[in-house]
Amino acid sequence: MSSLRLSLAAFLLCLLCPVAWAAAPDRLRFEQLNPALGLPQSSVTAILQDRDGFMWFAGQGGLTRYDGYRFLTFRHDPTDATSISDNSVQALHEDRAGQLWVGTRNGLQRFNPRSENFSAYPPRGSKAGYLDVRNIASDGKGILWITTRSGLVRLDGATGQLATERHDPANPHSLGADDVTGLAFDAAGGLWIGTQQGVDYLAPGTRHFTHFRIDDSAVDALKRNAVRSLKIDRAGTLWVGTALGLEAWRIAAGAPTARRRFGSAEGINPGAVTALFEDSHGTLWAGTQTDGLKRWDAGAGRFAAFVHQSGNPASLADNYVASLFEDRAGILWAGTWFGGTSRVDLNAGGFRHVLSGALSSNKISAILGDGPGSLWLATYGGGVNRYDLQSGQTTVYRHDARVPHSLNDDLVTALGRDQQGQLWVGTRNGGLSRFDPASGRFTPRAFATGDALSDFIQAIVPDRAGMLWIASRGGLHRLDPRTNRATTFRHDAAIETSLSDNFIWAILEDTRGRLWVGTSNGLDLFDPASGRFRHARHDSRDAASLIHNRVSFLHEAADGTLWVGTGGGLSRLVADSGGKLQFKSYARHQGLANPAVDGILEDDNGHLWISNDGGIADFDPRKETFRNYTSRDGMAEGDYFVGAAWRQPDGAMFFGSFNNGFTMFDPREVRGNDRAPPVVITDIQIYNQSVRSGPAPNGFVLDAPIHRARRVVLSHTQSVFSFEFAALHFADPQRNQYAYQLEGVDRSWVATDAGKRFATYTNLDPGNYVFRVKASNKDGVWNEAGVALAITITPPFWKTWWFRLAAGLFVLACVYAVHRIRVRVLLGQKRELARQVAASLQGLQNAQQQLVLHEKMASLGTLSAGIAHEINNPSNFAHAGAQVLATELERFRAFLLALAGTDADAAVTDSLNARIDALIRQSATILEGTSRIRDLVRDLGTFARPDEGAMTTAPIGPNLLATVHLVRTLYASVADITCVLAADPPLACWPAQLNQVFMNLIVNACHAIEAKQQRSGDFTPGVLAISSRADAAWLYVDFEDSGSGIDPGVIDHIYEPFFTTKPTGQGTGLGLSISFGIVERHGGSLTVRSKPGQGSCFTVRLPLPA
């Protein structure tokens, strides 16, 4: 007996031993899922999370799968043998192979995930009959145990064989009762079984049942022995829920060694315990039929209760809790019979929302500590409350016109304490009041002197000199509490250094003794010595200015940094130089969910906790990151009052809300959910039509549900498709964040939120793509790996390789057939063509020689003109002199002969005549030579002189085509010459001269192509494309070749006479110079565009008739 008592004492001590997570919050904020929010059924009898991360809910209306946003319900269809066998689903289980087993009132089924249908066990129509399944459990060795109303069923997963254990009155070791209600395996593999007659134990490998009755002594023994739920916790304790309560058994060797019954003293009232569950923190939860959800508090030795509260959506959905489950992210799900399901995040929390009926008003406008265990709360309309943090009791001080020294106004807006520790209260209409706690009397102090706004108090701040600084809507007041004398500072538009605005929100004296004043028109720094204010305001042109002019809160951090809360975000003072204050600011783009700052408190780690119009944000100044919390995290819902923020010496923080009490928390206990979410693609839509596994009407075939697919193949006709995705983290799905990218289309990740969980793509080119999605949970913890889906878009048949090959072969066949048809004609024409070609070649060679000679002669034109000019004058002088000389010689002969007379010696006269005749013959020779020079000069002048004939009006096309035809055969192996004249209007020209230009350009282009072929060794014919175009005033003729191009260093010299890029001896360097002159004579221009290695384009521009 003593050993039994010792064992019982040890067992009780174990139950009372606190666990590491014993400091759980005394209230939880539940999120509800019910038919009003989309859940297809009100009853949730079983809950499970599969290995993909989806939640499954069993109930009276079928089986539902949930991704955090959408519900997919499987219901019985009498016409479909693969549908679920019954809409009343009671049990869910996923085995070690990932197979989902479903128990209904009409049998056991296995869900087929690829086809999303069901297989029955035993098969429908078999003699085994139906099973009314209640629970399913696995022994970890491939055996499933199923509880039913007609016995305990054993299913061998390998063979599919079923065996049933039933009660046999003749066999005391048979099952204790056929109506089996619960199962639990102990550490040794023993199976504990709950029935309507108590608890049975089945040792591993046997068919020998040991029976344990719970209580036969009471009148209601039948209910006391009717087991409704079983659970063995990690410590090995067997928890037994019955129709009338709860027991805990210490078990060993297949038998209980100590038992404890829980009653009202431990928080368990008489009634059915319908569900038992142990969470990942080791805490036991009990679901009841009438009293809601219970959580075992080992430290207190009792169960804490969570019940449904009518009108409170953050309470439990219903008090009949039928099922309990914790998902992999630490979310506890409580399925109820009448209200759907509720969920609460066990891995997050730390916030407490105080909304007390003991408060005179839940509009908390200011908070001030009153020692370690109490708070002073200013309420807007309910006076002042002194709140006891331990008991929750409240002492209320209100205005009472019948009491002379009561509070002067119930609209309390500010609280402060002077150096003597006296409490000062600021109100909406009555200015200040000083409170004496010993007598409970308030002494008023008004500031209004014709301005009622001066008594609308916003803040009360003491300075180091013992003064009180009072922020009002009518200016800034300085009050000496000892003398009760006050000085008021107001805005004066005529004085630049006066207060920025009379509406004062916040006051701060920093550690350097400087007074900062937050107004509705910026931030002021006050100089007490001069009484002047220095201003800092928002400037949209200056990013370093204050972010917003409504300065609502001021805080100096432990490191001396000044933080300024405004109506548009948070600003940090970073510089005070040159008389200018500079700030770095943070708002929505930097992560602050709501930029309207109401209060700022600092924790021991230097983090700033910022109340705003949407919740509370945790800001890390070192990382410059925000974590935003809302009412879904357990705090007060809605906006917070400006200035209603207080930190206790122990680090606890308090923020007053606009109409929902206040939020309190210790930053060290605030925790987020650090579990990254699994990410799945939940839907694929083609032309806005969802596609499930199997063939679809649009021809698309999905072999498996899209969340299990790793690759999809789309045709080019399915050019509009969308993907929907979900992060399977259920703490707060609406705050999950997403980013997606289609590789090859999206250059970067596309960020989105829960409101737009889809991506649509249209008209993509055929090819291979990868669609990726990553996501975060509500606390910003990202699953960077995410999920990837390979996408192949097949091309139309005419773009496939086989079609192109077939088309190519067909074209080749057609070409070959045409060749065969033409070959006979060509053979017949070959001889005649050869003769004509030979004749043409001979004529072409002659013409080419003449063209070359003409080019050379034309090239000498400029030189000849110069020579003719230089020789003409001297030759004329020589010719005239020779003529004069001959005449003078005759005269001189006559003179000499007359002088000699008639008697002159004949020999002398003969000698004289002979010499003069010789001189005359020499002058005749000179005359002949100068005449020849004159003829030569005249010929040179004629050669150099431009054609003086009249222009003719004609199109250039026929001449250009003739030139092309003349040259094409010669350069057939060098270039493919094409001539397409889109425009050929008549123009005034000298056609023969233009022919010379065209010939030069064509020959030069062919030479350039030939030079490129010789350098590269590739003798594939190049291209010379000749085309024309015209506008209103000009005709343009382009000569574009694929030759070697012209080096940029020489392109400016190509029109100079005798300049050539050809090797020595292969060109005169006059062709382009002559062509340039001819085109200019026509009033046009010759230009060139060239890319080395790619070719050149010469453009002849000729004027059209007006």
PyMOL commands that set and color helices and strands:
alter all, ss='L'
color gray80, all
select helices_A, chain A and resi 2-16+35-37+221-225+264-266+452-455+588-590+631-633+667-669+733-735+754-756+797-799+801-859+861-900+906-944+957-968+991-1016+1051-1053+1071-1081
alter helices_A, ss='H'
color red, helices_A
select strands_A, chain A and resi 31-33+46-49+55-59+62-66+71-74+89-94+100-104+107-112+117-121+133-138+143-148+151-156+162-165+180-185+191-195+198-202+209-212+227-232+237-242+245-252+255-262+273-278+284-288+293-297+302-306+321-326+331-336+341-345+351-354+364-369+374-379+383-388+394-397+412-417+423-427+432-436+441-445+457-462+468-472+475-480+485-489+504-509+515-519+522-527+532-536+551-556+562-566+569-577+580-586+597-602+608-612+615-620+625-629+640-647+653-657+662-665+679-686+689-691+694-695+701-702+711-715+720-727+737-743+750-753+758-762+767-776+782-794+952-954+975-981+987-989+1022-1030+1034-1041+1085-1091+1095-1103
alter strands_A, ss='S'
color yellow, strands_A
deselect
rebuild
show_as cartoon
